[in-house]
Amino acid sequence: MQPYHIFIVEDEESLAKAIELNLQLENYKVTIAKSGNQALSFFTSNFNAINLVLLDVMLPEINGFDLCKEFKKLNPAVPIIFLTAKNQIADKIEGLKLGADDYITKPFDLEELLLRISNLIKRTQKASPPVFNFDNCSINFDTFEIVDISGSHSTLSKREIGLLKLLTENANKVISRDEIIEKLWDINENASSRTIDNYILNFRKYFEANPKEPVHFHSIRGVGYKFIA
């Protein structure tokens, strides 16, 4: 079994190295980034190979809150622990609202951090299997491959898989257009309801027995979209 991969984003080198050493003693693979741009570049190229992110907030170039948004767009399921000196309640709430799984303030107890990492990885590995099955269809979120209603295999784009993951993880709930755009598109990219509508139409062709009378993929006029399991 491959060791779990921890990505540390921390500009304080001595702290990053101390955490790295202790994680390696626990048989984790560790990568360190010291700046926002370096972190975003590495994560963009390796988002499917990272099992957990330790993320500082106050970083050069891109702050940790903005990085969290970008990381979650690329891999909504990746566990993120903020590890930061920003200890105000408003900061903690902001981090958790962005989808972080935990928020630990400096100074911290190293043994407690290691236990939190271990427990979070165990929980997410059990809770988030890479393959989602429904009817006779399947979606592999790691390889981007699907098996459609006819039994044919296809490979989808990263954004299509991201949208499928967002919808299936929130099954039976309406996801607004604004939330989808915020989570899956970069700030400088143009996105519209028509773009999302086209993805939903494609999903119906892939996964619905009758695309004109969908069972699973629904557009809620003026509100958003819903996947019904």
Summary of the structure (lengths in Angstrom):
residues: 229
radius of gyration: 19.0
end to end distance: 32.2
largest distance: 59.0
contacts: 670
relative contact order: 0.10
helix: 42%
strand: 21%
